[in-house]
Amino acid sequence: MPALRSRRGNFKRRDLSGADLTGANLKGTNFHDARLAGARLAGADLTGANLNKANLSRVDLAGAVLRDAMLYAAILDGAKLVGADLTDALMVSRDSPVPISPRRRCAASTCARRGWRTRS
């Protein structure tokens, strides 16, 4: 697959499963309800990207920049997030209307109920 450059592009509801987007500039790109299962996005810049309802199962996001990204109801099962920058990213569980972001603390009882890790 050729290198993808899509600053503020639109991949809404597209199937990009297994795509190699390593290091791609995807700032502000719309991936709403897209299927990215097994894709490689290591080191990609997803600043301000819309990943709401996206299937990110088994996605490699190691070292990716997801500042201000929206991840409402995104599926992150088995995703690699080591070294990813999630500063001010909006992450909301499908079961909860309460936004969780790296700057917001989650009460231990609430996190445990939803399967989230508490911040130390």
C-alpha positions as CSV (number, residue, x, y, z in Angstrom):
1,M,0.0,0.0,0.0
2,P,1.5,3.4,-0.9
3,A,2.1,6.0,1.8
4,L,-1.0,7.7,3.0
5,R,-1.1,11.4,3.5
6,S,-4.5,12.7,4.5
7,R,-4.4,15.8,6.6
8,R,-8.0,16.5,7.5
9,G,-9.1,13.6,5.2
10,N,-12.4,11.7,5.4
11,F,-12.3,7.9,5.9
12,K,-15.7,7.7,7.6
13,R,-17.0,4.1,7.6
14,R,-14.1,3.0,5.4
15,D,-12.4,-0.4,5.9
16,L,-8.7,0.1,6.4
17,S,-8.1,-3.2,8.3
18,G,-4.5,-4.2,8.3
19,A,-3.3,-1.0,6.6
20,D,0.3,0.2,7.2
21,L,0.0,3.8,8.3
22,T,3.2,3.9,10.3
23,G,4.3,7.5,10.8
24,A,1.5,9.0,8.7
25,N,0.4,12.6,9.1
26,L,-3.4,12.1,9.8
27,K,-4.0,15.3,11.8
28,G,-7.7,16.1,11.9
29,T,-8.7,13.1,9.8
30,N,-12.2,11.7,10.2
31,F,-12.2,7.9,10.9
32,H,-15.7,7.9,12.4
33,D,-17.1,4.4,12.5
34,A,-14.1,3.2,10.3
35,R,-12.6,-0.3,10.6
36,L,-8.9,-0.2,11.3
37,A,-8.6,-3.6,13.0
38,G,-4.9,-4.8,12.9
39,A,-3.7,-1.6,11.3
40,R,-0.2,-0.2,12.0
41,L,-0.3,3.4,13.1
42,A,2.9,3.4,15.2
43,G,4.3,6.9,15.3
44,A,1.4,8.4,13.3
45,D,0.2,11.9,14.1
46,L,-3.6,11.7,14.8
47,T,-3.9,15.1,16.5
48,G,-7.5,16.1,16.6
49,A,-8.6,13.0,14.7
50,N,-12.2,11.8,14.9
51,L,-12.0,8.1,15.9
52,N,-15.5,8.0,17.4
53,K,-16.9,4.4,17.1
54,A,-13.9,3.3,15.1
55,N,-12.8,-0.4,15.4
56,L,-9.2,-0.1,16.6
57,S,-8.9,-3.8,17.7
58,R,-5.3,-5.0,17.7
59,V,-4.1,-1.6,16.3
60,D,-0.4,-0.7,16.9
61,L,-0.5,2.9,18.2
62,A,2.9,2.8,19.9
63,G,4.4,6.2,20.0
64,A,1.4,7.7,18.1
65,V,0.2,11.3,18.8
66,L,-3.5,11.4,19.7
67,R,-3.7,14.8,21.3
68,D,-7.2,16.2,21.3
69,A,-8.4,13.1,19.4
70,M,-12.0,11.9,19.9
71,L,-12.4,8.3,20.8
72,Y,-16.1,8.0,21.9
73,A,-17.1,4.4,21.9
74,A,-14.0,3.3,20.0
75,I,-13.1,-0.4,20.2
76,L,-9.6,-0.7,21.6
77,D,-9.4,-4.4,22.3
78,G,-5.8,-5.5,22.2
79,A,-4.6,-2.2,20.9
80,K,-0.9,-1.3,21.7
81,L,-0.8,2.2,23.2
82,V,2.8,2.1,24.7
83,G,4.3,5.6,24.5
84,A,1.2,7.1,22.8
85,D,0.4,10.7,23.6
86,L,-3.3,10.9,24.6
87,T,-3.1,14.4,26.1
88,D,-6.6,16.0,26.1
89,A,-8.0,13.0,24.1
90,L,-11.7,12.5,24.7
91,M,-12.3,8.8,25.6
92,V,-15.9,7.9,26.6
93,S,-17.0,4.4,27.3
94,R,-20.0,3.0,25.5
95,D,-21.5,2.4,29.0
96,S,-20.8,5.8,30.5
97,P,-21.5,9.4,29.5
98,V,-18.6,10.5,31.7
99,P,-15.5,11.6,29.6
100,I,-12.2,10.1,30.7
101,S,-9.0,11.9,29.7
102,P,-5.4,11.6,30.9
103,R,-5.9,14.8,32.9
104,R,-9.1,13.5,34.6
105,R,-8.8,11.2,37.6
106,C,-11.1,8.3,37.8
107,A,-12.4,7.1,41.2
108,A,-11.2,3.6,41.9
109,S,-14.7,2.2,42.4
110,T,-15.9,3.7,39.1
111,C,-12.8,2.6,37.2
112,A,-13.1,-1.0,38.6
113,R,-16.8,-1.2,37.6
114,R,-16.0,-0.2,34.0
115,G,-12.8,-2.2,33.7
116,W,-10.5,0.9,33.6
117,R,-7.2,1.4,35.4
118,T,-7.0,4.1,38.0
119,R,-4.3,6.8,37.7
120,S,-1.7,6.9,40.4
